[in-house]
Amino acid sequence: MRKDSGIRRMVWLSWTLDSLAEQARESMGLSRSGLYRYALTRLLEQMSILSSKVKQHMDDGQCISLIKEDCGQHENKG
């Protein structure tokens, strides 16, 4: 049984975008989930949405990290 708290999402990508994403994630050493978390987090930061949520989660004692391992959880690549 999984102990982590979160939600799985599925997205449709064009073949070209998927190929570029695969190249990027491999060069960064990330899993697919890790790359999408990273990209979404960066987008939210650029939109100034994430900064207030990070403070809220930190105040609540929750982990909000780009990489699950930083929260004490592990995932397989893929």
PyMOL Python script that loads the backbone (N, CA, C, O; Angstrom):
from pymol import cmd

cmd.read_pdbstr("""\
ATOM      1  N   MET A   1       0.848  -1.186   0.000  1.00  0.00           N
ATOM      2  CA  MET A   1       0.000   0.000   0.000  1.00  0.00           C
ATOM      3  C   MET A   1       0.892   1.248   0.000  1.00  0.00           C
ATOM      4  O   MET A   1       1.874   1.316   0.739  1.00  0.00           O
ATOM      5  N   ARG A   2       0.547   2.211  -0.819  1.00  0.00           N
ATOM      6  CA  ARG A   2       1.311   3.455  -0.898  1.00  0.00           C
ATOM      7  C   ARG A   2       1.020   4.330   0.307  1.00  0.00           C
ATOM      8  O   ARG A   2      -0.118   4.427   0.767  1.00  0.00           O
ATOM      9  N   LYS A   3       2.069   4.964   0.807  1.00  0.00           N
ATOM     10  CA  LYS A   3       1.927   5.835   1.971  1.00  0.00           C
ATOM     11  C   LYS A   3       1.920   7.303   1.577  1.00  0.00           C
ATOM     12  O   LYS A   3       1.577   8.159   2.393  1.00  0.00           O
ATOM     13  N   ASP A   4       2.292   7.606   0.344  1.00  0.00           N
ATOM     14  CA  ASP A   4       2.383   9.007  -0.057  1.00  0.00           C
ATOM     15  C   ASP A   4       1.009   9.607  -0.306  1.00  0.00           C
ATOM     16  O   ASP A   4       0.025   8.899  -0.523  1.00  0.00           O
ATOM     17  N   SER A   5       0.973  10.907  -0.269  1.00  0.00           N
ATOM     18  CA  SER A   5      -0.276  11.620  -0.492  1.00  0.00           C
ATOM     19  C   SER A   5      -0.151  12.386  -1.796  1.00  0.00           C
ATOM     20  O   SER A   5       0.764  13.195  -1.952  1.00  0.00           O
ATOM     21  N   GLY A   6      -1.034  12.150  -2.712  1.00  0.00           N
ATOM     22  CA  GLY A   6      -0.960  12.827  -4.001  1.00  0.00           C
ATOM     23  C   GLY A   6      -2.011  12.286  -4.943  1.00  0.00           C
ATOM     24  O   GLY A   6      -2.891  11.517  -4.556  1.00  0.00           O
ATOM     25  N   ILE A   7      -1.894  12.710  -6.199  1.00  0.00           N
ATOM     26  CA  ILE A   7      -2.863  12.300  -7.211  1.00  0.00           C
ATOM     27  C   ILE A   7      -2.125  12.037  -8.515  1.00  0.00           C
ATOM     28  O   ILE A   7      -1.167  12.737  -8.844  1.00  0.00           O
ATOM     29  N   ARG A   8      -2.566  11.040  -9.248  1.00  0.00           N
ATOM     30  CA  ARG A   8      -1.993  10.744 -10.564  1.00  0.00           C
ATOM     31  C   ARG A   8      -2.805  11.491 -11.614  1.00  0.00           C
ATOM     32  O   ARG A   8      -4.028  11.583 -11.518  1.00  0.00           O
ATOM     33  N   ARG A   9      -2.117  12.019 -12.607  1.00  0.00           N
ATOM     34  CA  ARG A   9      -2.756  12.697 -13.734  1.00  0.00           C
ATOM     35  C   ARG A   9      -2.219  12.089 -15.022  1.00  0.00           C
ATOM     36  O   ARG A   9      -1.078  11.629 -15.080  1.00  0.00           O
ATOM     37  N   MET A  10      -3.039  12.093 -16.031  1.00  0.00           N
ATOM     38  CA  MET A  10      -2.604  11.646 -17.348  1.00  0.00           C
ATOM     39  C   MET A  10      -2.736  12.827 -18.302  1.00  0.00           C
ATOM     40  O   MET A  10      -3.679  13.613 -18.217  1.00  0.00           O
ATOM     41  N   VAL A  11      -1.770  12.934 -19.210  1.00  0.00           N
ATOM     42  CA  VAL A  11      -1.806  14.022 -20.191  1.00  0.00           C
ATOM     43  C   VAL A  11      -1.567  13.457 -21.582  1.00  0.00           C
ATOM     44  O   VAL A  11      -0.913  12.426 -21.745  1.00  0.00           O
ATOM     45  N   TRP A  12      -2.097  14.135 -22.568  1.00  0.00           N
ATOM     46  CA  TRP A  12      -1.839  13.791 -23.955  1.00  0.00           C
ATOM     47  C   TRP A  12      -0.729  14.703 -24.453  1.00  0.00           C
ATOM     48  O   TRP A  12      -0.788  15.917 -24.258  1.00  0.00           O
ATOM     49  N   LEU A  13       0.289  14.124 -25.101  1.00  0.00           N
ATOM     50  CA  LEU A  13       1.394  14.892 -25.684  1.00  0.00           C
ATOM     51  C   LEU A  13       1.575  14.483 -27.137  1.00  0.00           C
ATOM     52  O   LEU A  13       1.384  13.319 -27.492  1.00  0.00           O
ATOM     53  N   SER A  14       1.937  15.430 -27.961  1.00  0.00           N
ATOM     54  CA  SER A  14       2.298  15.076 -29.340  1.00  0.00           C
ATOM     55  C   SER A  14       3.584  14.253 -29.301  1.00  0.00           C
ATOM     56  O   SER A  14       4.326  14.307 -28.320  1.00  0.00           O
ATOM     57  N   TRP A  15       3.845  13.503 -30.350  1.00  0.00           N
ATOM     58  CA  TRP A  15       5.065  12.691 -30.415  1.00  0.00           C
ATOM     59  C   TRP A  15       6.301  13.571 -30.287  1.00  0.00           C
ATOM     60  O   TRP A  15       7.267  13.198 -29.621  1.00  0.00           O
ATOM     61  N   THR A  16       6.272  14.726 -30.918  1.00  0.00           N
ATOM     62  CA  THR A  16       7.427  15.631 -30.887  1.00  0.00           C
ATOM     63  C   THR A  16       7.679  16.136 -29.474  1.00  0.00           C
ATOM     64  O   THR A  16       8.813  16.107 -28.994  1.00  0.00           O
ATOM     65  N   LEU A  17       6.621  16.601 -28.804  1.00  0.00           N
ATOM     66  CA  LEU A  17       6.775  17.103 -27.444  1.00  0.00           C
ATOM     67  C   LEU A  17       7.228  15.989 -26.503  1.00  0.00           C
ATOM     68  O   LEU A  17       8.066  16.215 -25.630  1.00  0.00           O
ATOM     69  N   ASP A  18       6.679  14.790 -26.675  1.00  0.00           N
ATOM     70  CA  ASP A  18       7.079  13.665 -25.839  1.00  0.00           C
ATOM     71  C   ASP A  18       8.555  13.336 -26.036  1.00  0.00           C
ATOM     72  O   ASP A  18       9.271  13.073 -25.070  1.00  0.00           O
ATOM     73  N   SER A  19       9.005  13.351 -27.280  1.00  0.00           N
ATOM     74  CA  SER A  19      10.410  13.064 -27.565  1.00  0.00           C
ATOM     75  C   SER A  19      11.334  14.090 -26.922  1.00  0.00           C
ATOM     76  O   SER A  19      12.369  13.733 -26.360  1.00  0.00           O
ATOM     77  N   LEU A  20      10.960  15.361 -27.004  1.00  0.00           N
ATOM     78  CA  LEU A  20      11.758  16.419 -26.373  1.00  0.00           C
ATOM     79  C   LEU A  20      11.756  16.278 -24.854  1.00  0.00           C
ATOM     80  O   LEU A  20      12.784  16.474 -24.205  1.00  0.00           O
ATOM     81  N   ALA A  21      10.603  15.938 -24.294  1.00  0.00           N
ATOM     82  CA  ALA A  21      10.499  15.751 -22.849  1.00  0.00           C
ATOM     83  C   ALA A  21      11.363  14.577 -22.390  1.00  0.00           C
ATOM     84  O   ALA A  21      12.016  14.658 -21.350  1.00  0.00           O
ATOM     85  N   GLU A  22      11.368  13.490 -23.157  1.00  0.00           N
ATOM     86  CA  GLU A  22      12.188  12.326 -22.819  1.00  0.00           C
ATOM     87  C   GLU A  22      13.668  12.678 -22.843  1.00  0.00           C
ATOM     88  O   GLU A  22      14.420  12.271 -21.958  1.00  0.00           O
ATOM     89  N   GLN A  23      14.088  13.433 -23.853  1.00  0.00           N
ATOM     90  CA  GLN A  23      15.498  13.848 -23.928  1.00  0.00           C
ATOM     91  C   GLN A  23      15.868  14.717 -22.725  1.00  0.00           C
ATOM     92  O   GLN A  23      16.931  14.542 -22.131  1.00  0.00           O
ATOM     93  N   ALA A  24      14.997  15.643 -22.376  1.00  0.00           N
ATOM     94  CA  ALA A  24      15.266  16.543 -21.250  1.00  0.00           C
ATOM     95  C   ALA A  24      15.326  15.772 -19.939  1.00  0.00           C
ATOM     96  O   ALA A  24      16.246  15.973 -19.146  1.00  0.00           O
ATOM     97  N   ARG A  25      14.360  14.894 -19.701  1.00  0.00           N
ATOM     98  CA  ARG A  25      14.336  14.183 -18.418  1.00  0.00           C
ATOM     99  C   ARG A  25      15.534  13.265 -18.267  1.00  0.00           C
ATOM    100  O   ARG A  25      16.084  13.131 -17.174  1.00  0.00           O
ATOM    101  N   GLU A  26      15.945  12.622 -19.375  1.00  0.00           N
ATOM    102  CA  GLU A  26      17.118  11.750 -19.306  1.00  0.00           C
ATOM    103  C   GLU A  26      18.374  12.560 -18.997  1.00  0.00           C
ATOM    104  O   GLU A  26      19.209  12.130 -18.201  1.00  0.00           O
ATOM    105  N   SER A  27      18.512  13.724 -19.618  1.00  0.00           N
ATOM    106  CA  SER A  27      19.697  14.548 -19.370  1.00  0.00           C
ATOM    107  C   SER A  27      19.705  15.102 -17.946  1.00  0.00           C
ATOM    108  O   SER A  27      20.768  15.386 -17.394  1.00  0.00           O
ATOM    109  N   MET A  28      18.513  15.257 -17.349  1.00  0.00           N
ATOM    110  CA  MET A  28      18.402  15.763 -15.979  1.00  0.00           C
ATOM    111  C   MET A  28      18.416  14.637 -14.944  1.00  0.00           C
ATOM    112  O   MET A  28      18.518  14.893 -13.744  1.00  0.00           O
ATOM    113  N   GLY A  29      18.313  13.397 -15.410  1.00  0.00           N
ATOM    114  CA  GLY A  29      18.299  12.261 -14.493  1.00  0.00           C
ATOM    115  C   GLY A  29      17.008  12.138 -13.702  1.00  0.00           C
ATOM    116  O   GLY A  29      17.014  11.666 -12.565  1.00  0.00           O
ATOM    117  N   LEU A  30      15.889  12.565 -14.306  1.00  0.00           N
ATOM    118  CA  LEU A  30      14.591  12.536 -13.634  1.00  0.00           C
ATOM    119  C   LEU A  30      13.708  11.432 -14.195  1.00  0.00           C
ATOM    120  O   LEU A  30      13.880  10.998 -15.334  1.00  0.00           O
ATOM    121  N   SER A  31      12.764  10.989 -13.380  1.00  0.00           N
ATOM    122  CA  SER A  31      11.715  10.100 -13.870  1.00  0.00           C
ATOM    123  C   SER A  31      10.738  10.960 -14.678  1.00  0.00           C
ATOM    124  O   SER A  31      10.842  12.187 -14.665  1.00  0.00           O
ATOM    125  N   ARG A  32       9.807  10.339 -15.368  1.00  0.00           N
ATOM    126  CA  ARG A  32       8.787  11.122 -16.087  1.00  0.00           C
ATOM    127  C   ARG A  32       7.975  11.958 -15.110  1.00  0.00           C
ATOM    128  O   ARG A  32       7.743  13.144 -15.343  1.00  0.00           O
ATOM    129  N   SER A  33       7.549  11.347 -14.031  1.00  0.00           N
ATOM    130  CA  SER A  33       6.786  12.096 -13.032  1.00  0.00           C
ATOM    131  C   SER A  33       7.611  13.247 -12.475  1.00  0.00           C
ATOM    132  O   SER A  33       7.103  14.352 -12.284  1.00  0.00           O
ATOM    133  N   GLY A  34       8.877  12.983 -12.219  1.00  0.00           N
ATOM    134  CA  GLY A  34       9.759  14.025 -11.697  1.00  0.00           C
ATOM    135  C   GLY A  34       9.888  15.198 -12.645  1.00  0.00           C
ATOM    136  O   GLY A  34       9.896  16.350 -12.212  1.00  0.00           O
ATOM    137  N   LEU A  35       9.990  14.913 -13.948  1.00  0.00           N
ATOM    138  CA  LEU A  35      10.090  15.990 -14.939  1.00  0.00           C
ATOM    139  C   LEU A  35       8.814  16.822 -14.971  1.00  0.00           C
ATOM    140  O   LEU A  35       8.879  18.051 -15.008  1.00  0.00           O
ATOM    141  N   TYR A  36       7.661  16.170 -14.959  1.00  0.00           N
ATOM    142  CA  TYR A  36       6.406  16.916 -15.019  1.00  0.00           C
ATOM    143  C   TYR A  36       6.172  17.715 -13.743  1.00  0.00           C
ATOM    144  O   TYR A  36       5.645  18.827 -13.796  1.00  0.00           O
ATOM    145  N   ARG A  37       6.567  17.147 -12.571  1.00  0.00           N
ATOM    146  CA  ARG A  37       6.488  17.921 -11.321  1.00  0.00           C
ATOM    147  C   ARG A  37       7.394  19.142 -11.392  1.00  0.00           C
ATOM    148  O   ARG A  37       7.005  20.244 -11.006  1.00  0.00           O
ATOM    149  N   TYR A  38       8.608  18.930 -11.892  1.00  0.00           N
ATOM    150  CA  TYR A  38       9.575  20.019 -12.021  1.00  0.00           C
ATOM    151  C   TYR A  38       9.035  21.116 -12.938  1.00  0.00           C
ATOM    152  O   TYR A  38       9.059  22.296 -12.589  1.00  0.00           O
ATOM    153  N   ALA A  39       8.550  20.712 -14.113  1.00  0.00           N
ATOM    154  CA  ALA A  39       8.045  21.687 -15.089  1.00  0.00           C
ATOM    155  C   ALA A  39       6.836  22.445 -14.547  1.00  0.00           C
ATOM    156  O   ALA A  39       6.750  23.664 -14.699  1.00  0.00           O
ATOM    157  N   LEU A  40       5.912  21.743 -13.922  1.00  0.00           N
ATOM    158  CA  LEU A  40       4.717  22.396 -13.379  1.00  0.00           C
ATOM    159  C   LEU A  40       5.087  23.341 -12.236  1.00  0.00           C
ATOM    160  O   LEU A  40       4.539  24.437 -12.123  1.00  0.00           O
ATOM    161  N   THR A  41       6.014  22.908 -11.400  1.00  0.00           N
ATOM    162  CA  THR A  41       6.457  23.767 -10.301  1.00  0.00           C
ATOM    163  C   THR A  41       7.091  25.041 -10.834  1.00  0.00           C
ATOM    164  O   THR A  41       6.811  26.130 -10.333  1.00  0.00           O
ATOM    165  N   ARG A  42       7.946  24.915 -11.848  1.00  0.00           N
ATOM    166  CA  ARG A  42       8.582  26.101 -12.445  1.00  0.00           C
ATOM    167  C   ARG A  42       7.537  27.032 -13.057  1.00  0.00           C
ATOM    168  O   ARG A  42       7.643  28.250 -12.917  1.00  0.00           O
ATOM    169  N   LEU A  43       6.538  26.481 -13.729  1.00  0.00           N
ATOM    170  CA  LEU A  43       5.472  27.299 -14.306  1.00  0.00           C
ATOM    171  C   LEU A  43       4.730  28.062 -13.216  1.00  0.00           C
ATOM    172  O   LEU A  43       4.487  29.262 -13.348  1.00  0.00           O
ATOM    173  N   LEU A  44       4.377  27.375 -12.152  1.00  0.00           N
ATOM    174  CA  LEU A  44       3.655  28.019 -11.055  1.00  0.00           C
ATOM    175  C   LEU A  44       4.506  29.095 -10.380  1.00  0.00           C
ATOM    176  O   LEU A  44       3.986  30.123  -9.947  1.00  0.00           O
ATOM    177  N   GLU A  45       5.821  28.852 -10.292  1.00  0.00           N
ATOM    178  CA  GLU A  45       6.714  29.876  -9.755  1.00  0.00           C
ATOM    179  C   GLU A  45       6.722  31.112 -10.649  1.00  0.00           C
ATOM    180  O   GLU A  45       6.638  32.239 -10.160  1.00  0.00           O
ATOM    181  N   GLN A  46       6.823  30.897 -11.960  1.00  0.00           N
ATOM    182  CA  GLN A  46       6.847  32.019 -12.908  1.00  0.00           C
ATOM    183  C   GLN A  46       5.549  32.810 -12.870  1.00  0.00           C
ATOM    184  O   GLN A  46       5.548  34.016 -13.118  1.00  0.00           O
ATOM    185  N   MET A  47       4.450  32.142 -12.564  1.00  0.00           N
ATOM    186  CA  MET A  47       3.158  32.816 -12.490  1.00  0.00           C
ATOM    187  C   MET A  47       2.911  33.412 -11.101  1.00  0.00           C
ATOM    188  O   MET A  47       1.834  33.947 -10.837  1.00  0.00           O
ATOM    189  N   SER A  48       3.898  33.321 -10.225  1.00  0.00           N
ATOM    190  CA  SER A  48       3.806  33.817  -8.842  1.00  0.00           C
ATOM    191  C   SER A  48       2.661  33.181  -8.068  1.00  0.00           C
ATOM    192  O   SER A  48       2.082  33.814  -7.184  1.00  0.00           O
ATOM    193  N   ILE A  49       2.333  31.950  -8.388  1.00  0.00           N
ATOM    194  CA  ILE A  49       1.278  31.222  -7.695  1.00  0.00           C
ATOM    195  C   ILE A  49       1.878  30.359  -6.585  1.00  0.00           C
ATOM    196  O   ILE A  49       1.284  30.203  -5.518  1.00  0.00           O
ATOM    197  N   LEU A  50       3.044  29.809  -6.844  1.00  0.00           N
ATOM    198  CA  LEU A  50       3.620  28.833  -5.925  1.00  0.00           C
ATOM    199  C   LEU A  50       4.145  29.450  -4.641  1.00  0.00           C
ATOM    200  O   LEU A  50       4.049  28.823  -3.586  1.00  0.00           O
ATOM    201  N   SER A  51       4.689  30.641  -4.690  1.00  0.00           N
ATOM    202  CA  SER A  51       5.361  31.192  -3.517  1.00  0.00           C
ATOM    203  C   SER A  51       4.446  31.282  -2.294  1.00  0.00           C
ATOM    204  O   SER A  51       4.885  30.987  -1.183  1.00  0.00           O
ATOM    205  N   SER A  52       3.207  31.676  -2.471  1.00  0.00           N
ATOM    206  CA  SER A  52       2.300  31.760  -1.326  1.00  0.00           C
ATOM    207  C   SER A  52       1.906  30.380  -0.830  1.00  0.00           C
ATOM    208  O   SER A  52       1.709  30.190   0.370  1.00  0.00           O
ATOM    209  N   LYS A  53       1.788  29.405  -1.738  1.00  0.00           N
ATOM    210  CA  LYS A  53       1.444  28.040  -1.338  1.00  0.00           C
ATOM    211  C   LYS A  53       2.594  27.398  -0.567  1.00  0.00           C
ATOM    212  O   LYS A  53       2.358  26.656   0.387  1.00  0.00           O
ATOM    213  N   VAL A  54       3.837  27.675  -0.968  1.00  0.00           N
ATOM    214  CA  VAL A  54       4.985  27.113  -0.262  1.00  0.00           C
ATOM    215  C   VAL A  54       4.974  27.595   1.182  1.00  0.00           C
ATOM    216  O   VAL A  54       5.169  26.802   2.103  1.00  0.00           O
ATOM    217  N   LYS A  55       4.750  28.876   1.384  1.00  0.00           N
ATOM    218  CA  LYS A  55       4.711  29.409   2.753  1.00  0.00           C
ATOM    219  C   LYS A  55       3.590  28.749   3.541  1.00  0.00           C
ATOM    220  O   LYS A  55       3.784  28.374   4.697  1.00  0.00           O
ATOM    221  N   GLN A  56       2.427  28.604   2.934  1.00  0.00           N
ATOM    222  CA  GLN A  56       1.288  27.974   3.617  1.00  0.00           C
ATOM    223  C   GLN A  56       1.622  26.540   4.015  1.00  0.00           C
ATOM    224  O   GLN A  56       1.367  26.140   5.151  1.00  0.00           O
ATOM    225  N   HIS A  57       2.192  25.762   3.091  1.00  0.00           N
ATOM    226  CA  HIS A  57       2.523  24.370   3.382  1.00  0.00           C
ATOM    227  C   HIS A  57       3.624  24.266   4.428  1.00  0.00           C
ATOM    228  O   HIS A  57       3.591  23.380   5.282  1.00  0.00           O
ATOM    229  N   MET A  58       4.599  25.169   4.364  1.00  0.00           N
ATOM    230  CA  MET A  58       5.661  25.140   5.361  1.00  0.00           C
ATOM    231  C   MET A  58       5.093  25.449   6.739  1.00  0.00           C
ATOM    232  O   MET A  58       5.488  24.826   7.724  1.00  0.00           O
ATOM    233  N   ASP A  59       4.179  26.392   6.817  1.00  0.00           N
ATOM    234  CA  ASP A  59       3.541  26.729   8.091  1.00  0.00           C
ATOM    235  C   ASP A  59       2.723  25.558   8.627  1.00  0.00           C
ATOM    236  O   ASP A  59       2.608  25.378   9.839  1.00  0.00           O
ATOM    237  N   ASP A  60       2.152  24.757   7.712  1.00  0.00           N
ATOM    238  CA  ASP A  60       1.345  23.593   8.100  1.00  0.00           C
ATOM    239  C   ASP A  60       2.208  22.362   8.372  1.00  0.00           C
ATOM    240  O   ASP A  60       1.689  21.326   8.787  1.00  0.00           O
ATOM    241  N   GLY A  61       3.528  22.464   8.141  1.00  0.00           N
ATOM    242  CA  GLY A  61       4.432  21.336   8.347  1.00  0.00           C
ATOM    243  C   GLY A  61       4.378  20.309   7.238  1.00  0.00           C
ATOM    244  O   GLY A  61       4.842  19.186   7.431  1.00  0.00           O
ATOM    245  N   GLN A  62       3.822  20.652   6.070  1.00  0.00           N
ATOM    246  CA  GLN A  62       3.734  19.736   4.941  1.00  0.00           C
ATOM    247  C   GLN A  62       4.952  19.911   4.043  1.00  0.00           C
ATOM    248  O   GLN A  62       5.539  20.991   3.969  1.00  0.00           O
ATOM    249  N   CYS A  63       5.319  18.832   3.366  1.00  0.00           N
ATOM    250  CA  CYS A  63       6.440  18.888   2.431  1.00  0.00           C
ATOM    251  C   CYS A  63       5.923  19.289   1.063  1.00  0.00           C
ATOM    252  O   CYS A  63       5.012  18.656   0.530  1.00  0.00           O
ATOM    253  N   ILE A  64       6.501  20.338   0.491  1.00  0.00           N
ATOM    254  CA  ILE A  64       6.199  20.705  -0.886  1.00  0.00           C
ATOM    255  C   ILE A  64       7.534  20.790  -1.594  1.00  0.00           C
ATOM    256  O   ILE A  64       8.242  21.792  -1.489  1.00  0.00           O
ATOM    257  N   SER A  65       7.874  19.738  -2.315  1.00  0.00           N
ATOM    258  CA  SER A  65       9.186  19.627  -2.941  1.00  0.00           C
ATOM    259  C   SER A  65       9.031  19.204  -4.388  1.00  0.00           C
ATOM    260  O   SER A  65       8.028  18.603  -4.773  1.00  0.00           O
ATOM    261  N   LEU A  66      10.042  19.529  -5.185  1.00  0.00           N
ATOM    262  CA  LEU A  66      10.046  19.109  -6.579  1.00  0.00           C
ATOM    263  C   LEU A  66      10.281  17.610  -6.707  1.00  0.00           C
ATOM    264  O   LEU A  66       9.824  16.983  -7.662  1.00  0.00           O
ATOM    265  N   ILE A  67      10.985  17.048  -5.753  1.00  0.00           N
ATOM    266  CA  ILE A  67      11.371  15.648  -5.846  1.00  0.00           C
ATOM    267  C   ILE A  67      10.836  14.902  -4.630  1.00  0.00           C
ATOM    268  O   ILE A  67      11.094  15.300  -3.493  1.00  0.00           O
ATOM    269  N   LYS A  68      10.089  13.818  -4.865  1.00  0.00           N
ATOM    270  CA  LYS A  68       9.458  13.070  -3.782  1.00  0.00           C
ATOM    271  C   LYS A  68      10.459  12.620  -2.734  1.00  0.00           C
ATOM    272  O   LYS A  68      10.143  12.607  -1.544  1.00  0.00           O
ATOM    273  N   GLU A  69      11.681  12.245  -3.162  1.00  0.00           N
ATOM    274  CA  GLU A  69      12.673  11.747  -2.233  1.00  0.00           C
ATOM    275  C   GLU A  69      12.968  12.762  -1.140  1.00  0.00           C
ATOM    276  O   GLU A  69      13.324  12.387  -0.023  1.00  0.00           O
ATOM    277  N   ASP A  70      12.823  14.054  -1.455  1.00  0.00           N
ATOM    278  CA  ASP A  70      13.057  15.090  -0.458  1.00  0.00           C
ATOM    279  C   ASP A  70      12.002  15.046   0.630  1.00  0.00           C
ATOM    280  O   ASP A  70      12.206  15.607   1.707  1.00  0.00           O
ATOM    281  N   CYS A  71      10.880  14.393   0.375  1.00  0.00           N
ATOM    282  CA  CYS A  71       9.809  14.259   1.363  1.00  0.00           C
ATOM    283  C   CYS A  71       9.875  12.886   2.037  1.00  0.00           C
ATOM    284  O   CYS A  71       8.959  12.512   2.770  1.00  0.00           O
ATOM    285  N   GLY A  72      10.953  12.134   1.794  1.00  0.00           N
ATOM    286  CA  GLY A  72      11.104  10.825   2.417  1.00  0.00           C
ATOM    287  C   GLY A  72      10.374   9.724   1.697  1.00  0.00           C
ATOM    288  O   GLY A  72      10.131   8.666   2.278  1.00  0.00           O
ATOM    289  N   GLN A  73      10.006   9.945   0.417  1.00  0.00           N
ATOM    290  CA  GLN A  73       9.312   8.930  -0.368  1.00  0.00           C
ATOM    291  C   GLN A  73      10.166   8.597  -1.579  1.00  0.00           C
ATOM    292  O   GLN A  73      11.039   9.376  -1.962  1.00  0.00           O
ATOM    293  N   HIS A  74       9.920   7.455  -2.175  1.00  0.00           N
ATOM    294  CA  HIS A  74      10.710   7.010  -3.318  1.00  0.00           C
ATOM    295  C   HIS A  74       9.808   6.612  -4.455  1.00  0.00           C
ATOM    296  O   HIS A  74       8.672   6.182  -4.255  1.00  0.00           O
ATOM    297  N   GLU A  75      10.341   6.762  -5.672  1.00  0.00           N
ATOM    298  CA  GLU A  75       9.594   6.312  -6.852  1.00  0.00           C
ATOM    299  C   GLU A  75      10.579   5.705  -7.837  1.00  0.00           C
ATOM    300  O   GLU A  75      11.759   6.055  -7.849  1.00  0.00           O
ATOM    301  N   ASN A  76      10.091   4.804  -8.651  1.00  0.00           N
ATOM    302  CA  ASN A  76      10.917   4.208  -9.688  1.00  0.00           C
ATOM    303  C   ASN A  76      10.908   5.089 -10.907  1.00  0.00           C
ATOM    304  O   ASN A  76       9.947   5.817 -11.158  1.00  0.00           O
ATOM    305  N   LYS A  77      12.001   5.019 -11.680  1.00  0.00           N
ATOM    306  CA  LYS A  77      12.023   5.766 -12.943  1.00  0.00           C
ATOM    307  C   LYS A  77      11.028   5.160 -13.899  1.00  0.00           C
ATOM    308  O   LYS A  77      10.819   3.947 -13.911  1.00  0.00           O
ATOM    309  N   GLY A  78      10.405   6.022 -14.715  1.00  0.00           N
ATOM    310  CA  GLY A  78       9.491   5.503 -15.732  1.00  0.00           C
ATOM    311  C   GLY A  78       8.202   6.167 -15.784  1.00  0.00           C
ATOM    312  O   GLY A  78       7.356   5.810 -16.603  1.00  0.00           O
TER     313      GLY A  78
END
""", "prot")
cmd.dss("prot")
cmd.show_as("cartoon", "prot")
cmd.util.cbc("prot")
cmd.orient("prot")
